[in-house]
Amino acid sequence: QVQLVESGGGLVQAGASLRLSCAASGRTFTDYTMGWFRQAPGKEREFVAAISRFGASRDYADSVTGRFAISRDNAKDTVYLKMNSLKPEDTAIYYCAAVRGRGVQSVNGYEYWGQGTQVTVSS
């Protein structure tokens, strides 16, 4: 089992920045591609960003490219999502996810999920 514990969500004003953290435990962290997804009320869960096992490759949804940055610190078994220039439409529950080996953008491609952390952006 892989356990993922998220932190860093909160209520911020439009244009502000926020950094989410996801601490992993239970398995070898470098075996896993890590991803961030989000789900707004009444909407399906959608892909936000992903990072490969050693950070060589990064992938972003079109809606966040240029504003968000995913990174990982394998010495700390932690993945981060730095969010800049936040917009009200970024409001959602943000989930950390992990999949062994190569990752994909599909929700169904990930094996383990965190509990989610709420991000609310006011206008």
Solvent accessible surface area in square Angstrom, and as a share of the most:
residue,aa,sasa,rsa
1,Q,138,0.61
2,V,13,0.08
3,Q,119,0.53
4,L,11,0.05
5,V,93,0.54
6,E,10,0.04
7,S,62,0.40
8,G,37,0.36
9,G,30,0.29
10,G,29,0.28
11,L,130,0.65
12,V,28,0.16
13,Q,130,0.58
14,A,45,0.35
15,G,53,0.51
16,A,34,0.26
17,S,56,0.36
18,L,31,0.16
19,R,134,0.49
20,L,0,0.00
21,S,24,0.16
22,C,0,0.00
23,A,49,0.38
24,A,15,0.11
25,S,57,0.37
26,G,62,0.60
27,R,129,0.47
28,T,80,0.47
29,F,11,0.04
30,T,32,0.19
31,D,36,0.19
32,Y,7,0.03
33,T,8,0.04
34,M,1,0.00
35,G,0,0.00
36,W,0,0.00
37,F,0,0.00
38,R,16,0.06
39,Q,59,0.26
40,A,31,0.24
41,P,122,0.77
42,G,89,0.86
43,K,137,0.58
44,E,153,0.69
45,R,71,0.26
46,E,82,0.37
47,F,21,0.09
48,V,1,0.00
49,A,0,0.00
50,A,11,0.09
51,I,1,0.01
52,S,33,0.21
53,R,93,0.34
54,F,139,0.58
55,G,12,0.12
56,A,97,0.75
57,S,68,0.44
58,R,124,0.45
59,D,57,0.30
60,Y,52,0.20
61,A,21,0.16
62,D,140,0.73
63,S,67,0.43
64,V,0,0.00
65,T,84,0.49
66,G,79,0.76
67,R,33,0.12
68,F,8,0.03
69,A,49,0.38
70,I,2,0.01
71,S,43,0.28
72,R,30,0.11
73,D,45,0.23
74,N,44,0.23
75,A,100,0.78
76,K,136,0.58
77,D,51,0.26
78,T,14,0.08
79,V,0,0.00
80,Y,32,0.12
81,L,0,0.00
82,K,73,0.31
83,M,0,0.00
84,N,60,0.31
85,S,59,0.38
86,L,2,0.01
87,K,86,0.36
88,P,55,0.35
89,E,125,0.56
90,D,0,0.00
91,T,38,0.22
92,A,2,0.02
93,I,64,0.32
94,Y,0,0.00
95,Y,27,0.10
96,C,0,0.00
97,A,0,0.00
98,A,0,0.00
99,V,15,0.09
100,R,157,0.57
101,G,28,0.27
102,R,221,0.81
103,G,22,0.21
104,V,73,0.42
105,Q,97,0.43
106,S,54,0.35
107,V,50,0.29
108,N,144,0.74
109,G,25,0.24
110,Y,13,0.05
111,E,93,0.42
112,Y,36,0.14
113,W,74,0.26
114,G,9,0.09
115,Q,111,0.49
116,G,13,0.13
117,T,20,0.11
118,Q,86,0.38
119,V,0,0.00
120,T,46,0.27
121,V,7,0.04
122,S,48,0.31
123,S,128,0.83
